[in-house]
Amino acid sequence: MAMDFSEFSGRRVLITGGLGFIGSNLATRLVNAGASVTLLDAMIEGHGGNFFNIESIRDRVIVNLSDIREETTLAYLVRDKDYIFHLAGQNDHVLSMTNPFPDIDINIKGSAVLLEACKRHNPKARLVYTGTRGEYGTAVKLPVDEDQPMQPRGIYELSSLTAQRLFQIYHHNHGVRSVTLRLTNIYGERAQMLHHRFGVANWFVRLALDDATVTVYGDGSIMRDFLYVADTVDAILMCALCDDAYGDVFNVGNDTTSSFGELANEIVRIAGTGRIAHVPFSAERAAAEPGDFCSDIRKIGRIVGWRPTTTLEDGLRQTIDFYREHKQHYWSSE
């Protein structure tokens, strides 16, 4: 059952990356709660921006097709907003390994442009930044809590951590209040489904619905905590409403883990199509693989009161049903 977020009724909200996976799910929830929502999206090819994502709310949102790095646009957009959710970013891990500059430019400079606009034009806005659990790198111990050392293994993860630290600097030095989050492996409706470079669970769903082979690396025993997008949206909105959350960082994950093999088996079973094949790690994948990961979510539970409520089976079933019905909008670019 969807949570009641009526406290957002009448509030003015900006979502960067608002036509993407998490941004559009967040927008839908906020519009239905009565918020006045503006979406900023640069529609960078391959990153998941999709007008069909807001099909049910298209006439109830303002869409600004611009870039987070556009200082003039940001200065205009932030002026009257009560809440700003920053989800825009370069999150293609493969690209970040071959070309570091989009991550540095979009994720770090883009965050700085947003924060500077808020400092100058709307320092009373409340901000939420969504980073990645990849900021931790290889886990020192499981589950991974917020105090574990930060050892990002790639440029994307490093840029996410740097952006998060920018938010905290502006919070403490300039009074631009923010909550920063480290999101785990999110899956669900409205994700990009054109390529495999981010969102392994959703990519497995596509392969299964295509009755193709789902390839699992190694013996499939590496563990992850997979989180359904509706639970993710709950966490983001609950943090935004929680005064005690501001100035802090929280894991947004699942304390129930599944192996990649278990994930693939569950998807194929629910879809009723597809098959599984185990393949050896390439040298590149082996070098980049951080190993088992499970989020410690006790802190967000204690301070914010959030915990996930959707089982992997239920989340995958809803995800598969959505893409089976709407695959024409996700299997090819618009």
Secondary structure as GFF3:
##gff-version 3
##sequence-region A 1 334
A	DSSP	three_ten_helix	6	8	.	.	.	ID=ss1
A	DSSP	beta_strand	12	16	.	.	.	ID=ss2
A	DSSP	alpha_helix	21	32	.	.	.	ID=ss3
A	DSSP	beta_strand	36	40	.	.	.	ID=ss4
A	DSSP	three_ten_helix	51	60	.	.	.	ID=ss5
A	DSSP	beta_strand	61	64	.	.	.	ID=ss6
A	DSSP	alpha_helix	71	77	.	.	.	ID=ss7
A	DSSP	beta_strand	83	86	.	.	.	ID=ss8
A	DSSP	alpha_helix	93	98	.	.	.	ID=ss9
A	DSSP	alpha_helix	101	102	.	.	.	ID=ss10
A	DSSP	pi_helix	103	109	.	.	.	ID=ss11
A	DSSP	alpha_helix	110	121	.	.	.	ID=ss12
A	DSSP	beta_strand	126	132	.	.	.	ID=ss13
A	DSSP	three_ten_helix	133	136	.	.	.	ID=ss14
A	DSSP	alpha_helix	155	174	.	.	.	ID=ss15
A	DSSP	beta_strand	178	183	.	.	.	ID=ss16
A	DSSP	beta_strand	185	187	.	.	.	ID=ss17
A	DSSP	alpha_helix	200	209	.	.	.	ID=ss18
A	DSSP	beta_strand	213	217	.	.	.	ID=ss19
A	DSSP	beta_strand	223	224	.	.	.	ID=ss20
A	DSSP	beta_strand	226	228	.	.	.	ID=ss21
A	DSSP	alpha_helix	229	241	.	.	.	ID=ss22
A	DSSP	three_ten_helix	243	245	.	.	.	ID=ss23
A	DSSP	beta_strand	249	252	.	.	.	ID=ss24
A	DSSP	beta_strand	258	259	.	.	.	ID=ss25
A	DSSP	alpha_helix	260	271	.	.	.	ID=ss26
A	DSSP	beta_strand	275	279	.	.	.	ID=ss27
A	DSSP	alpha_helix	283	288	.	.	.	ID=ss28
A	DSSP	alpha_helix	298	303	.	.	.	ID=ss29
A	DSSP	alpha_helix	312	326	.	.	.	ID=ss30
A	DSSP	three_ten_helix	327	329	.	.	.	ID=ss31
###
